[in-house]
Amino acid sequence: GDAAPLSLRRVLVWLHEPRQRLEFMASGLDHATRVRGGEALNVLHAMSKHGDPFVRDAVKPLLDAASAPYFGQIEQWVRQGIVPQNSTAYGNVLGNRASFSGAKGIHGQHLGEFLVLKLRTPRDHPHEDWTEGFTMDHTAQTKVIDNSLAKDVFIVGNTVHFLRIYCDESV
């Protein structure tokens, strides 16, 4: 038969579903750009579980690219005991957005981008550095890392940091 003539209504119907998908992605990505670290990864991860294959396929490369620096920081913490510079609770960090009150009344600001927060610089006594030098920042924890794994990551990195700072490198 005869094909129905192209009308504005028909074009709107054809474009409705793709437009909804794009609006969903735009709103999710807009939200992800307003949060940092683990929170942004959580937004992208939730979007990657969407039922629409178009949305999943579009978000996957974004999630992979955004995850690389975060997990690179975890690797640096676990292997070298080094916390990224923007994860400190003292000093004036550019772009501060969250308040933190640490051990022994130490107050500071942090960016909320990494799982571990450095509370202060090392002191003379190793025990104080071990117990008060770092804390976990659960606001920066991704849903991919559960609390048990986060605790293990924290302890391993703190141990490596302690060994690197206070023990002979030949050990």
C-alpha positions in Angstrom: 0.0 0.0 0.0 0.3 3.6 0.1 2.7 5.0 2.7 1.2 7.6 5.0 2.5 11.1 4.4 5.3 12.3 6.6 3.8 14.6 9.2 5.2 16.5 12.2 3.2 14.2 14.5 4.9 11.1 12.9 8.3 12.6 13.3 7.6 13.4 17.0 6.5 9.9 17.6 9.7 8.5 15.9 11.9 10.8 17.9 10.2 10.4 21.3 12.0 7.3 22.6 15.6 8.4 21.5 14.9 11.9 23.0 13.9 10.3 26.3 17.1 8.2 26.4 19.2 11.2 25.6 17.5 13.3 28.3 18.0 10.6 30.9 21.7 10.4 30.0 22.1 14.2 30.0 20.5 14.5 33.5 22.6 11.6 34.9 25.8 13.0 33.5 24.9 16.5 34.7 24.4 15.1 38.2 27.7 13.2 37.9 29.6 16.4 37.0 28.4 18.1 40.2 29.8 15.4 42.5 33.3 14.1 43.0 35.3 10.9 43.4 33.4 7.8 44.6 30.1 9.7 44.4 30.5 10.4 40.7 31.5 6.8 40.1 28.4 5.7 41.9 26.2 7.8 39.6 27.9 6.4 36.5 27.8 2.9 37.8 24.0 3.2 38.5 23.5 4.5 34.9 25.6 1.5 33.6 23.0 -0.8 35.1 20.1 0.8 33.2 17.7 -1.5 31.3 18.2 0.2 28.0 21.2 -1.2 26.1 21.7 2.2 24.4 22.2 3.9 27.8 24.5 1.1 29.1 26.6 1.2 25.9 26.9 5.0 26.1 27.8 5.1 29.8 30.3 2.2 29.9 33.3 4.1 28.3 32.6 7.1 30.5 32.6 4.8 33.6 35.8 3.1 32.5 37.5 6.5 31.9 36.3 8.0 35.2 37.2 4.9 37.2 40.9 4.7 36.0 42.2 7.7 38.2 40.2 6.6 41.2 41.5 3.0 41.1 45.0 4.3 40.2 44.9 6.3 43.5 43.9 3.1 45.4 46.8 1.3 43.8 49.2 4.1 44.8 47.9 3.9 48.4 48.1 0.1 48.6 51.5 -0.2 46.9 53.3 2.9 48.2 51.3 4.2 51.1 50.8 7.5 49.4 47.6 9.5 49.6 46.8 11.9 46.7 47.6 15.5 47.6 43.9 16.6 47.3 42.9 14.1 50.1 44.2 16.1 53.1 42.1 17.4 55.9 44.4 20.3 56.7 45.4 23.4 54.9 43.4 25.3 52.3 42.6 22.9 49.4 41.4 24.7 46.3 37.8 23.7 45.6 36.8 22.7 49.1 33.3 21.4 49.4 33.0 19.3 52.5 33.9 19.7 56.1 35.7 17.1 58.1 36.5 16.8 61.8 39.3 14.4 62.5 41.2 12.8 65.4 42.0 15.0 68.4 40.0 17.9 67.2 41.8 18.3 63.9 39.4 20.2 61.6 39.8 20.6 57.9 38.3 20.5 54.5 38.6 17.9 51.8 37.5 17.2 48.2 35.9 13.9 48.9 37.6 12.2 46.0 39.6 9.4 47.6 38.8 6.6 50.0 41.6 7.6 52.5 41.9 11.0 54.1 45.2 12.2 55.5 44.6 14.1 58.7 48.0 15.6 59.3 51.7 15.3 58.6 53.7 12.7 60.4 54.9 13.4 64.0 57.9 12.2 65.8 56.1 9.3 67.4 55.2 6.4 65.0 52.3 5.2 67.1 50.5 8.6 66.7 51.1 8.6 62.9 49.7 5.1 62.7 46.6 5.8 64.8 45.9 9.4 63.8 47.6 10.1 60.5 44.8 8.8 58.3 41.1 8.0 58.3 38.6 6.5 55.9 36.4 8.9 53.9 33.3 6.9 53.4 31.7 9.7 51.3 34.3 8.9 48.6 33.7 5.2 48.7 32.2 3.6 45.6 29.5 1.0 45.8 31.9 -1.4 44.0 34.1 -1.4 47.1 32.2 -2.8 50.1 33.0 -1.8 53.7 35.1 -4.9 54.3 37.3 -4.3 51.3 37.5 -0.6 52.0 38.8 -1.4 55.5 41.4 -3.8 54.1 42.5 -1.2 51.5 42.9 1.3 54.4 44.9 -1.1 56.6 47.2 -2.2 53.9 48.0 1.3 52.7 48.5 2.5 56.3 50.9 -0.4 56.9 52.8 0.3 53.7 53.0 4.0 54.7 54.2 3.1 58.2 56.9 0.7 56.8 58.1 3.2 54.2 58.4 6.1 56.7 59.6 4.4 59.9 61.3 1.2 58.9 64.6 0.5 57.1 64.0 0.2 53.3 66.1 -2.9 53.2 63.5 -4.9 55.3 
